[in-house]
Amino acid sequence: MTIRETIEQQETQFLAPYAVHAAESRGRGRPEPERDDRTCFQRDADRILHSRSFRRLMHKTQVFLRPEGDHYRTRMTHTLEVARIARTIARALRLNEDLTEAAAMGHDLGHTPFGHAGEVALTEVMGTPFRHNEQSLCVVDKLEKNGQGLNLTWEVRRGIVCHSGDELPETLEGRIVRLADRIAYINHDIDDAVRAGILRNEDIPQPIAAALGSTHSQRINTLVSDVVQTSMGRPVIAMTPEIENAMLELRAFMFERVYRNPVAKGEESKARRIIQELYKYYIAHPEKLPEDFQPQLDLEGMPRVVCDYVAGMTDKYAVYKFEEIFVPTAWSNG
């Protein structure tokens, strides 16, 4: 047998009966021959990891815009934390780790520069909701590889697009990613907020700390352990009501104290202005779009193509293009 066939056989022996088996994947939009060395889900994770969109996550904001210091989270570090939490849960529940990892690695590829401020800016300027989960699917389906997309499996694509929003993933692996995303960002955003001086660990309400723990590691361990123990041996991904309510209360606390905090969000109006001015400029000057975006103008329409280009920028590149286009050279050079 090939390595892939050996792995697929091991999946039939080890994975839970309600797990997704690589050999039973619903396949890709464009059929491809299988590889001897990796399953389809392993290949998907590799395709995402080696994509340009994944590398750009390193320079995309998580919560704090252009923070001073090297230890704040970015979209990339957030993605890696989600992938590890998700894979830990999947392994404990005997679900497909490779599928879980691939969906986790791709879930935020569609995020704009400047975090959710960029989403708001594009929603306002386009007049239609911009949703990063839908953009993540757009990235893997058509924007990567010069318009060819990554041709991922159906299960990974659904895990990516359903990691947020009203629609739930069909697979348990996808539902793990959805929950791991929330576990990761709530907890690491506390860590970053403490580092920024806008929150103290002691500020977390005592009932929440009593339920989840008083440190970063304790909270994550409590949440992950609760998911595993509650879901073990069942075709569900669930938490106990007590722990789930504590997590929701912690999330509400973070919205009140951090996500709407003027220190964390003080620069967002400037960020929105950058995004919107860039969008308007490229709408007025489509010839200035990069060459690989030009063929899409006739197929997708100008608003969609300009949105795709601006949404794919990193924070640093958006600032650079704004200065290049709108700031006189002598001023930008000081």
N, C-alpha and C positions, 0 to 999 in steps of 0.2 A: 504493500500500500504506500501511497504518497504521504508526506507529512500532513497535508490537509486532510486526507481521508482518515488518517490516524486520529487527528484532533476531532474530526466530526464523529468518529466512532466513540471516542472518549466522552463527548457531549451526550450521546444517547445513554451512556452508562451512568454518568455522574449528575447531569442537570436535572432539576425538578421537572415533573411532567408538564407543567404549565410554562416552562421556559421556552424561549425561541431557540431553535437549533439552526446553526448556520446552513446545514444541508437542506433545510426546509424554508429558507428565505424566499420571499415573494419576488426576489430578483431585482434587476436594474431596469431603468427605462430603456437603455440600449443594451441588449444582451451581449455578454462578453464571455470568452472561455475562462474557466476557472484556472487558478494557479495551483501548482503542486505544493508550494511551501506555506501558504497562508489560506485561512478561510476568508469568505467574502467580507465579514465584519472586521477582521484584522486589516484587510486591504483598505477598507473605508477609513479606519482610524489613521492609517499611514498616509492616505491621500489628503486628509484634513491637516495632519501634522506638517506635511511638506508644502502646503499651499501658501500662496502669498498672503491671503486674507488672515491666516493664522499668525503669521509673523507680524502682521500689522497690529495685532492685539497688544503687543508689547508697548505700543505708544498710544494706546487708547485709554481714556480715563475710566475709572470705576466710579468713585464718588467725588473725590477731591480734585478740582481742576488745577493742573500744573502744580502739584504740591512741592513744598521744599523738603527734600529728604529722599533717601533711596529706598525706604522700607514700606512705602504706601503701595497698596494693591493697584494693579492695572487689570485690564480685561484678560490679559494672558494669565497672570497669577491667579485671578479668580477662576478662570477656566480650569487650570490645573488642580485647584482645590476642589472644585466640583467633581472633576474626573476621579480624584482619589476617594472622596466620600462616596460617590456613586459606585465605584468599583468595590469598595469595602462592603457595602450593603449587598450588592449583587453576589459577591462570593459567599457571604454568609447564608444567603437565601438560595444558593445553588441556581442562580439565574445566569444568563449569558454575559460574562464580564466584557467580552470584546464588543458586543453590541452596545452595552451600557457605556463603555469608554468612548466609542466612536461618536455616539450621540452627544455625550458630554463635551467632547473636544470641539464639536461643531456648533454648539447651541448658541453662542454669542458672536458668530462671525459677521452677522449683519448689524452689529451695533455701530452707531454713528460716532464721530469724534465728540468729545465733551459729554460723554455719558447720556443720560436721559434728557439733558438740555438740548442735545442735537436732535433727538426724536421730536421734542416739542417744536423746535424751530422748523423742521421739515414739514411737520403736520400743519403748522400755521401758514407756511409759504405755499404749500401745495394745495391746501384746502381739503385734503383727505388724510385720514389717519395714517401715520407712518408707524409700523409695528416692527420692532427689531427681530422678532421671531420669524416673521414672514420674509424679512430681508435676508435673514440667515439662510433660509431655504433658497431664495433667489441667488445668493452667492454660490451655493454648492451646485445648484441646477444649471446656471447659465453664465455667471460672471467669471468664475474661475477658468483658467486655461484658455484665455482669449475667446470666451464665449462658448466653449464646449461644455463647461461645467465638469464636475467630478464624477458624475454618473454613479451616485451612491445607491445602495440598496434601499428598498421601500421602507424597511424597518428603521434604518438610521435616519432617513429623511423625515419620517413621521415623529421620531423622537426629538429631532431638532425643532421642527415647526410647532410642536405641541408642548414644548417645555414651559411656555407661558401662554396666557390667554384662556379662553373658555373651553377650548377643545382639549380633551384628554388623549394622551397616546393610547394606542390599542394594545401595546405590549407592556408587560410589567417592567421591563428594562427601561422603557421610555418614561414610565411613571417614577421610577427611581431617580432619573435625571431631573425631572421636574421638582421633586422634593429636595434632592441634594443641592440644587441651585439655591433654593431658599435657605437651607441650613447653612450653606457656605457664606452667602452674602450678608445675612443678618449678623453672623458672628465675626467675620473679618471686618465688617464695617464698624463694629464696636471697637475692635482693635485699632483701626485707623483713626477713629474719632478720639480715642484716648490719646493716641500719639499726637493728634492735632491740638489737643488741649481743650476741646469743646465738650468733653465728657469724661467723667471719672467712673471707674468700675463700680465704685460705691453708689453711683447714681442710679444704677439699675434697681428697680423696685424689689424690695425684699421677697415678696411672694414669688416673683419670677426667679430670683437667684436661688431661693429654697428649692424650687422645682427642677431647675435646669443646671444649677451650679454657679459658682462665683468667679470662675476663670474661663478663658477661651477654650482650653482643652476639655474642661469639665462639661461645658455646655455642649460642645460637639459630641463628646462621648455619650452624654445622656441622650441626645437626640438620635444619634445613629443606633445606639443600643436599643432604644425604645422601638424604632422602626423594625429592627431585626426581630426582636422578641415578639412584637405584635403581629408581624407578617409571617413568621416562621410556620412552614407547613401549610400555608393557605395561598390561594391564587389572588392575593391582594397586596397592595403596598399601603400600610396603614400605621397610625400611631394611636396610643391610648388617649382618651379625651383629655386627661389631666395635662399630659406633656404637649399635646397639640395646642390646647388653649394657652398654655404658658408661652409657646413659641409665637402664637398669634399676638399675644399681649406684648411680647418683646418686640415684634415687628411694628406694632402700633407705637410703642415707646420710641423706636428708632425714627419713625416718620416724624414724630413730634419734636424730638430733641436733635436729630442729626440731619435727616433727609430734607427737612425744611429749614434747617439752621442757616442764618444769614452768613455765618463764617464759612460753612461748607459750600453754600450756594451763592455767595456774594458776587462771584464773577460770571454767573450764568447768563445775565442779560447781555454781557459782552460776547459770550460764546454763541448765544442765539443770533446775535447781530452778524457775527462772522459767517455762520452757516447760511443765513438768509441772503446776505449780500453776495456770497459766492454763488448760490443757486441762481439769483437774479442775473448775475453777470454772465454765467454760462448759458442761460436761456437766451440772453440778448446776443451772445457771441458763441454759438455752437461750434464754430470753426476752431475755437481755442481748446476744445476738448481733446484729450489724447487720441492718437491715431486709432488705437484699438477700440475706442468707443464710437468712432464715426460710423461704421457699418450698421450699428444698432439704431441710428436715428430714424431711418426709414421703417425699420421693423417694429420698434418699441414706441416711438414717439419721443419728442424732445423732453417733456417733463420727466418721464420715466428714466431716460438715459442720464440726464443731468442729476437726478436724485441718486441714481446708482453710483455715479462718480463721486459726488460730494459725500455720500454716506460712507463710502469706502476709505475716505481720507483718515489719517491719524490726526491727533490733536496738533502735533508739531507741523505737519504738512498743511493743515488747514490755515494755521497762523501764517506760515510761510507764503502760501498762495494769496492770502488776504493782503499781506504787506506788499507782495510783488505787484499786485493789481491796483491797490488803492492808496498805498503810502508812497509819497515821493522818495526817491532813493536817498537823497541827502538827509531826510528826516529819519528814515529807518536806520541809517548808519550813525545816527547820533550827531 
